[in-house]
Each structure stands twice: as C-alpha cells, then as structure tokens.
Amino acid sequence: MRLLLGLLVGWGCVSGRAAERFFDFSQLPAGKPPEGFVSALTGAGAPGDWKIVLAETPTAFQPLTGGAPRGGKQGVLAQLSTDATGERFPVLVFEQEDYGDFTFTTKFKCVEGQAEQMAGVAFRYQDAKNYYVVRASSLGNTFRFYKFVNGDRSPPIGPEIAIPRGVWQEMTIECKGNQIRCLLNGREAMPTITDNSFRFGKIGFWTKSDSISHFADAKITYVPRETLAVTLVREALAKKSSVTGVVIYAPRAANQQARVIASHDAKAVGTLGTEVERDVIAKDVMYTGEDKPRGLMLVTLPLHDRNGEVIAAVRVELKSFIGQTEKSAILRAMPVVKRMEQRIKDGKDLIE
C-alpha cells in the first residue's frame, strides 16, 4: 500500500528490506517551497530560491498520485534565484531521513542562466561542506560527479555529453557501499566510482550560480538504515554457533543510565539496564549468570572503543551444556564482543 504525506512524500515497502519514497511536487501549491526540505548553500552568494512553479511537463511522465494531471502544466520544483556568484551552490535538502544504499531518480530540466545552466543531485549529504554531487550542465555540455569535503571541491569525473537546455531528462544515482553509479536517461554515463568519504547522508536537489532549474518525478528506493549496534547484533546471531541471543546496553548521553539499544528481541529496545550492566560499564568487569528454565548461560561483558574506554555492556546468551563452567562460557562469549570492537571507533558509532 502506498501512502502520501502532505501530498508530497509517499512511501511503501518493496521486496526484502527495501523501501521506496516518492517526492511528488505535482499537486503542491505554487509559490511555496515544499515541506520537509531545508535550503542550504555551499560557497558564497545568496541562498537559493526554491519554490513550486507550474511548468509544462512531458505527457510521458507517469503521475505518482492518482489525482495528478497527465501532461500540460503541473507543479515542479524550481530554483529561481539568479545570483551569478561563481562558487555558489544552492542545495535543497530533504531533512527527514538519511540514506546509505539507495537508487535515486529524478527528472530535471536546465531552464535558464547566463553564467551557468546546471541541475544536479546532492547525496550522502552531511552538511553544506561535505557531500557528493552529480550534475548536468547545458552550457558546458557535461555530466559530472564530484564531492565536497570540508568545503573543498574535488576534481570532476565524467564525460562531455549533450545536455539540451529546456529539455526534460532523467538522472539516476545508485549507491551501494562505496560504489557509486551515475546514469543519464537510463544509460551509465561514466565508470562506477569507488569512494569511502561518506557512508550515508541526506538527499537533495542542487544547482550552481545563476542556474534556473526544474525538477520533477523524483523517487528513491533504499535499504532503511539500521544503527551499527543493530547490525552487530544481527551479524552475531547470523553466525552458526551456540549464541541464541545478544543484547547491547549503552547510555544515550553522559550521566544517563544504560538502556537496551539493540537486541535479538526488538521489544526490549529502550528498557533500562540493571545493576549488572551498570557495573560492567562503570567498573570494566564481567558477569555470568544462568537461566535454568531456558537452559542458557548469560555472560555480560564490557564493550571497548579503540581507546580502550568502556562504551557499552553486551549480554551474550549461550546454550548451556553438561559440564558448562563460568570460565568456558566467558571463553565462548568473548569472540562475539571482540568482533564487535573491531568495528567501533567510539560510542557514537553504535547509535549512528
């Protein structure tokens, strides 16, 4: 079932763990920016002027909502400011979610501009100084990828290719891990890019200088992000072993009591820890226990960051066996935590 939120954002579930979200500007009131987005600026000059405008759209567009008209004039997203500052990059960022692995597709049209005529997509956006971008230029007839890191722009990658002004076209970006594919009108426009700068981030629409650009019919198919803590629990349980349950306890902020931030039992997330977990975190000690009705040994161990500081407590639940001792249970549980520690820099990694 597909739902629409404020006639702008729709979402639904597709196969596996994937989901999809639609950005439908066709029914929004003209003259206002779309809800759920925030305007940002990389470089110098005036902020972007992002609004919904009525514009001619191809009849081939398939409306994302049942009430949207086919063809003719409909609402599209436009950047209207004509500030011609050279290193000026207006961005309109969807602020409600971060994306890691995804496929994002949007129709775009370069409309006007004396200094530049560009339309692009910012992705894995951290802030106005750190993100990737793919953009098309009608003046330069180029399709390029580059990134901003601490405000510095990398050398561009991509071909010279005709980008007719005033013509609707389609841009697609696919991200999977550190692999980035960039497509123009359904065709791969440059070799797959490998880059490790940003693992996830927000998505947004992008222009340069005095470019007046239009965007429509945008959709993102993505794998919903899970915190590293959730990933670590899932991976621990996926291994064939005697481990039947894993629970991670950590404080969300300084001086807060530890709570469950990830568990094999999703219903337990958010519940407070006990004195056992508090001691493990505060004193860097281990505890063992036994759940006889379930035939389990329980081992709670400290989880350290790369500086050796305790950032969490991990309870590992193990199938018990005849002759089981506390020492052997600890030896069975320790590899689970050691594998986790190899993935962690600091406590923030667990909840981001």
Residue, then its C-alpha position, 0 to 999 in steps of 0.5 A: m500500500r502506498l501512502l502520501l504525506g502532505l501530498l508530497v512524500g509517499w512511501g511503501c515497502v518493496s521486496g526484502r528490506a527495501a523501501e521506496r519514497f516518492f517526492d511528488f511536487s505535482q499537486l503542491p501549491a505554487g509559490k511555496p517551497p515544499e515541506g520537509f526540505v531545508s535550503a542550504l548553500t555551499g560557497a558564497g552568494a545568496p541562498g537559493d530560491w526554491k519554490i513550486v512553479l507550474a511548468e509544462t511537463p512531458t505527457a510521458f511522465q507517469p503521475l505518482t498520485g492518482g489525482a495528478p494531471r497527465g501532461g500540460k502544466q503541473g507543479v515542479l520544483a524550481q530554483l529561481s534565484t539568479d545570483a551569478t556568484g561563481e562558487r555558489f551552490p544552492v542545495l535543497v535538502f530533504e531533512q527527514e531521513d538519511y540514506g546509505d544504499f539507495t537508487f535515486t531518480t529524478k527528472f530535471k530540466c536546465v531552464e535558464g542562466q547566463a553564467e551557468q545552466m546546471a541541475g544536479v543531485a546532492f547525496r550522502y549529504q552531511d552538511a553544506k561542506n561535505y557531500y557528493v554531487v552529480r550534475a548536468s550542465s547545458l552550457g558546458n555540455t557535461f555530466r559530472f560527479y564530484k564531492f565536497v569535503n570540508g568545503d573543498r571541491s574535488p576534481p570532476i569525473g565524467p564525460e562531455i555529453a549533450i545536455p539540451r537546455g529546456v529539455w526534460q531528462e532523467m538522472t539516476i544515482e545508485c549507491k551501494g557501499n562505496q560504489i557509486r553509479c551515475l546514469l543519464n536517461g537510463r544509460e551509465a554515463m561514466p565508470t562506477i566510482t569507488d569512494n569511502s568519504f561518506r557512508f550515508g547522508k541526506i538527499g537533495f536537489w542542487t544547482k550552481s550560480d545563476s542556474i534556473s532549474h526544474f525538477a520533477d518525478a523524483k523517487i528513491t528506493y533504499v535499504p532503511r538504515e539500521t544503527l551499527a549496534v543493530t547490525l552487530v547484533r544481527e551479524a552475531l546471531a547470523k553466525k552458526s554457533s551456540v549464541t541464541g541471543v545478544v543484547i547491547y546496553a549503552p547510555r544515550a548521553a553522559n550521566q544517563q543510565a544504560r538502556v537496551i539499544a539493540s537486541h535479538d528481541a526488538k521489544a526490549v529496545g529502550t528498557l533500562g539496564t540493571e545493576v549488572e550492566r551498570d557495573v560492567i560499564a562503570k567498573d570494566v568487569m564481567y558477569t555470568g549468570e544462568d537461566k535454568p528454565r531456558g537452559l542458557m548461560l548469560v555472560t555480560l561483558p564490557l564493550h571497548d572503543r579503540n581507546g580502550e574506554v568502556i562504551a557499552a555492556v553486551r549480554v551474550e546468551l549461550k546454550s548451556f551444556i553438561g559440564q558448562t563452567e563460568k570460565s568456558a562460557i566467558l571463553r565462548a562469549m568473548p569472540v562475539v564482543k571482540r568482533m564487535e570492537q573491531r568495528i567501533k571507533d567510539g560510542k557514537d558509532l553504535i547509535e549512528 
